[in-house]
Amino acid sequence: MIGHGVTDFYTVQDATPDADGLIELVLIPLPDLVIFPKMVTPLFIHRERDLQAISEAQDTQQTLLGVAQRQLNLDTPEPGELYTVGTEMAVGRLIHMPDGGASVLVQGRRRVDIVEFTQTSPCYRVKARPLSEPASDSREITALMRATVNLFQKCIQLNPQLPEEAYIYALNIEDPGWLADLIASTVSLRVRERQELLQAIDPVERLRRASNLLGRELEMLELEEHIQMQVRQEMDRSQREMFLREQMRVIQHELGEMDIFQQEISELRERIEAGDLPDEVQDKALKELGRLVMIPPMAPEVGVIHTYLNWLLDLPWQKTSEDNLDLDNAARVLDAEHYGLPKAKERILEHMAVRRLAPDKMRSPILCFVGPPGTGKTSLGKSIASALGREFVRVSLGGVRDEAEIRGHRRTYIGALPGRIIQTMRRAGTVNPVFMLDEIDKLGIDFRGDPAAALLEVLDPEQNFAYSDHYLDVNYDLSKVLFITTANYLDPIPPALLDRMEVIEFPGYIEEEKLSIARQFLIPRQLEQHGLSDQRIRFDDNAIRTICREYTYEAGVRNLEREIAKVCRKLARRVAEEKSILKRVTPQSLDKYLGPPQFIPPLAEEEDEIGVATGLAWTEAGGDIMAIEVSLMPGKGALTLTGQLGDVMQESAQAALSYTRSRARQLNIAPDEFDQLDIHVHLPEGAIPKDGPSAGITLATALISALTQRKVRRTVAMTGEITLRGRVLPVGGVREKILTAHRNGIATVLLPRRNGKDLQEIPKRTLRDMNIVFVAHMDEVLEQALLPVRHETHVSLPGSDGVSVAGKDDVSQKS
Ligand code: ADP
């Protein structure tokens, strides 16, 4: 500290020298500082000895000698451990501190050199010689002083700890020694360096040293500044970002956007906390919300997180609709909406009964409704839901090839969404809907994974309480859902899936059933939908039958309903135009409403033919009849098959041929005929692929008819697999096949004997109209199907005139 105010000091007089020019002074050791003449500094005193020294000096109104210790941390330094040059100081008032120490202001007065110690206790006393400085004045000194002051100024600028007044003070100093002392006491130096400056008596020399030290200090300060600047730049960049962000926030706030964003966030928080989310899901939602708060409202993730949270919040997690397990009511609802379908209805009522008895133990069954289109699978599903009082939802799996469609995409994908199962659950709004998975037989598999595998998890009661959707990322409980799958065929359903389901067949309807469905359900519904309920319009039974027979060709009633709707539309238009209408819909009037008939029964052959046999097939639409044609031509024994036949059917044809060859003699066929003929088997209406072994006996019949030139009875249709020995094996789809035969006006159906039990499923009325003949061997088939006599228009076999045809070339087909 620099001071001039000396009024506070007790001692302002320097000690008076004795005859030898020595002065006697009390000495105080200075542990870590050096005091320079003219400088005012506070001293903090803790040592008893030092307090003694100060009081002694004060008592005698004397100056004090301050001498630096050679070692900083010595408590009671011996005389030898002190420097020999010190500073005579004036002492100010002693101020006692609460901690027992004291402080005192001292002002340096002049340099002295210790000559001897005269007292060591209770404090040191010494005899010392004041050191006088040689006078100096030259231009060089002025230049040195100016340069030093410049350096000093720079140091002060760089070091905020140095007081700025020190520079002004330095400017006004004219004595180089004094300037050196000022620098020595202000700039940060080591005690040893300061002491060296104190000992340098020649002021010019001292100033030069001080200037050097100042230069070194400046370098240090500049380096420090440089480092700080780098650090500051780093910090500045991040601070700048923060600053800009903050500004953006303020702007958004001003624009009201922030308020909206904040409001949305607090709304979301409320919904998350109030919703029925399970704990795990709630945690997840809050975590995501935490992320949302952190990012600026403009960031693209905001939308992503927002959508995700909405999905979590919109899904039903616990909301359950209460089941109505009143069996009478359920039976009433099911019957009121659907005709027939006893098996399916019974199964549902059974399920409900068990639920009533053991409400919690029961796992929901997974039902699979199998049958041709339009047989009421979907609409029964809806009725089941309404009977139980549950929501009904439905999702179609037709053409789903990608596992992600079922299970969703991970959220890292742009535009990711949950899979269809979760989407549908959101639509359901409760955790226990009746959930219909349509067209499970039309699932595809390709490189994007196997959707059936995902479905396995959905339909497995052991796993589906923790179903994982990729998007959702938290498990979802599907165990309370009543799943119903539908399919037209069982074959394409992966066995692992089929294994988990209880199959209920929805066979096609016969005409009488269709009639009842139309009268009870379809016609009233369509009349109502077309606003014709109060017009008293009546459909004649025969009109409905005609629609079934001539305008539709189906196992279900979907097209029937569509045709009825068409009639209603035409009638509604006339009513709207206020024209008169006929209140009765008769077979004759159908032409007017529906145009000319589209299907003309019977579809069976019109005449008995050679080489053409009628088979019964089972297709997606229910049953179908198909004519199998065989034509022979000169050749080398080749067998050609056309008409989109599957592998199994090709093998069937081979088997039929082998059987025929092996029985050639009994059938009156010359054995060598086979080597001279090419055989062409064709199934018309080739666009529909056909497969399965059940055409075996039909193929054999057509072949044998062609080879033996015996006509096939046109009223006979057949189905059955054939073995090489001619045994007839049972086949599937008997009900559909017989209903088709009936629809097509076929009188006699040849059925494998072991299919006898299947007739139970066929309405008696149908069976009454038909002649069902059971066959166990091909001989019986031929006996029933072929006319006994060989046809007269025998065309000579190969060898005679080069052209020979067996059977009729122009095989007439379904007209
Ligand atoms: P699927 O799902 O089997 O293809 P739908 O359930 O869509 O068939 O049925 C088609 C139409 O036929 C629906 O309007 C349905 O109400 C009606 N339907 C089918 N079977 C019956 C039935 N047994 N009783 C009453 N209506 C029926």
Boltz pocket constraint, residues with backbone or C-beta under 6 A from the ligand:
constraints:
  - pocket:
      binder: B
      contacts: [[A, 337], [A, 338], [A, 339], [A, 340], [A, 341], [A, 371], [A, 372], [A, 373], [A, 374], [A, 375], [A, 376], [A, 377], [A, 378], [A, 379], [A, 380], [A, 517], [A, 521], [A, 522], [A, 556], [A, 557], [A, 558], [A, 561]]
      max_distance: 6.0
